[in-house]
């Protein structure tokens, strides 16, 4: 028994180009869109507070850490670390901090006022460019000093520029 013979069929040039383009596109590896980047571990100064942050971006995550913590706060274990994931054109995430807050009624095991609270607040970064980072972050408005629970927060805008 003979196998059927396959006969080439003439296809219009427009359709043929479309098929050829689709085949080529299927063979070409797709690269992810480049994420906006700040130079790795670059230092940025807040125009609002004067704090200096080490900022770096890995893939779709932006990290920032407060690096010029005053010595008296550093001895108490103060820190402020932000982690935001890229969502469209913004970076959305949280800031974890341990800071001395106006909570003189909070006491340590020895009965001394500590005023230290660890908090998690929300952070949004709107723009990241080579010379400016802008965004907003939650700041405590009302705090339960006995439990260090954030009762009410307000959004504060910030601008970071490269530290000199």
N, C-alpha and C positions, 0 to 999 in steps of 0.2 A: 504494500500500500504506500502510495506516495504522499508526502506531507504537502499541505497547501503552500503555494508560493505567495510570499508577501510582496506586494507591489507598493513602491513608494507613491505617496499621494502628494500632489502639489498643494502647498498651503500658501495663502496670501502672505506677502512679505511682512506686513504689520503684525500679523498673528505669530509668524515665525520669530520675529524679533522679540516679541513679548515672551514666548516660550524660552528662547535662548537667554533672555535677561533673567527670568525666574530661575532657570537652571544654574546660571552663574551666581545669582544671589544666594541660592541654597548651598553652594559650595564655598562661599566667602564667609569666614568666621565673623560673627558680630562682636564688636567691642562695646563694652558698656560706655555710656556717656560719661565724660570726665566730670568728677565732682569739683566744685570750687575748692581751692586749697589755699591754706595759709602755710608759709614755710614751717617745716617741722620744728617744734619746740621754740617757737618765737615768743619773745616777751612782749606783752601788751600792757599799757597803763590805762586805768579807768580815768576818764576825764571827770567822772562824778565823785569818786572816792579817793583817787590817788593810789589805790591798790594796784599791784603789778601781778599779772597772771601769765603763767606759762601755758600757751595754747598750741595744740596740735590736732591734726585731723588724720584719722585712720579710716580709710574706706568711706563709709557713710556716717561716721561718728566724730563729733567734735568734743575734745576734752579741754578743760581749763582748770588750773589749780593756782590758788593764791600763793605767791612765793615771797612777798616782802612782809610777812607776818611780824608785827612788832614783838621784840623779845619777851615782854611781860605776858603777852597773849600766847606766844609759842610755848613758854614754860607751862602754861595751863592746858596745852594740847589743842589750841585753836587751829582750825583748818576750814577751808572752803573749796569744795571740788564740784565741778559741773560736768555733766555728761549729757550731750544732746545728739539725737539722731536726726538725720536729714529727712524732711517730709516735704516734698515739693521744693519750693524755693526757700523754706525756713528750716531752722534746726529747733527741735522741740525736745525738752528733757527736764532733768531735775538738778538741783544743787543740794548737796549734802554738806552740812556745816556743823561745827562745834565752836560756839562763840560765847563770850561773856555778854550776857544780856542784862537789862535792868531788872533783875530778879533777886533782890537782896534777901527776900524771905525764904529762898530755897536754901536748905542746909545740907551740909555733908554729914557723914556718919559721926564726925567729931563735934558736930553742932555749930560749925563755922559757916557763915553765909558763903555760898559758892557763886551763884549767879551764872553758872554755865549750863547751857542747853545744847543738845544736838537736835538739829531740825532737817527736814527734807522739804524743799520748796520747789516751785515750778520755774522754769527758765525758758525763754523763747529768744532765739537769735534770728534777726531779720535779714542782715546782710553780712557777708564776709568778703572782704577785698584785701588787696595788698597793703592798704593804708588805713583801714577802718573796719571795725566790727561794731554793729549796733544791735540792740535788742532791748528786752525788758525782763525783769525778774521780780518774783514775789518778795516782799519784805514784811516782817511781822508788824502788825498793827496792834493786835491784842494777843497775849500769851498767857496760858495757865502756868504760872511759875512753879507750882507744886509738881505737875506732871510733865512740864516742858512741852505741852501740847499747844500747837498753833490754833488759836480760836478764830482769828481774822487776819487776813493778809491784804496788802495793797500792792498793785503793780507799779514798779519804778523803772523808768527808761534808763538805759546806760549807753555810753559810747566808749569804746576802747580804741586807742591809737598805739602804734609801735612805741615801745619804751626806748628811750635814748640812753 
